[in-house]
Amino acid sequence: MFVSLLLGCSSPETEIPLESRSAKDIFLTAEALLADNRPIEAAGLFDEIERLYPYSPWAKRAMMMSAFAYYEAGVFDASRTAASRYLDFFPADEDAAYAQYLIALSHYDQIVDVGRDQGTTFDALQELRETIERYPDSEYTKSAELKFDLALDHLAGKEMEIGRYYLKRGHYTAAINRFRVVVEDFQTTSHTAEALHRLVESYLSLGLTDEAETAGAILGHNYQATEWYGDSFALLTGQDLELRDRGTGWLSRIYRQVIQGKWL
């Protein structure tokens, strides 16, 4: 990371008014505060450099460091504001990729359990995608891609939670709608196999055997080694049904894509 913490500078505390100090002196003091695990105080000093010396080279560095310090302090709104300001002024700078990544992280680190509102997860996905697409060759791209996949998995988990809730209470059509989202929109996540099994359960409960067999066929094609395949196989064969493509619905379309290798 571009951040370098100078541990050997003078004491952060000083009685000299900020207006009488140089930009460099304030910057080094702020770095020392950051090294001393006092990020809020450090961020305040970095902001003062922008105020007192707005056109100096130190102001540019302070803007980025302010974003980092606020992030370290968990003040994510302020971190995003500083990082966005940096991107507005220096979109092609060498640290622009990190500024964008920091914005994404400030959302990602606030993702909570699947039982909560997922607006933050959507924001994180948007900013992570922006990092990946705008700065594909940066050192932050691989990390952004990993976090993007994890955030997707989080959203899929939310859909599964709601789908299971409906399924348990016999609201099969509502459950199917949730499991379908996972199969169609989050097929690369860890929840897809279970979603297909739950579709088998839901369709069988509605007496829609063609759809249940097709969901089982997709499960058998891609996830035969999972427990979900074994459970679906037992359900279907227990009713003298097979795991095969039947009908012309949305699952049949996905089945044909799977067989042709277009969807994995």
Secondary structure, 3 states (H helix, E strand, C coil): CCCCCCCCCCCCCCCCCHHHCCHHHHHHHHHHHHHCCCHHHHHHHHHHHHHHCCCCHHHHHHHHHHHHHHHHHCCHHHHHHHHHHHHHHCCCCCCHHHHHHHHHHHHHCCCCCCCCCCHHHHHHHHHHHHHHHHCCCCCCHHHHHHHHHHHHHHHHHHHHHHHHHHHHCCCHHHHHHHHHHHHHHCCCCCCHHHHHHHHHHHHHHHCCHHHHHHHHHHHHHHCCCCHHHHHHHHHHHCCCCCCCCCCCCHHHHHHHHHHCCCCC
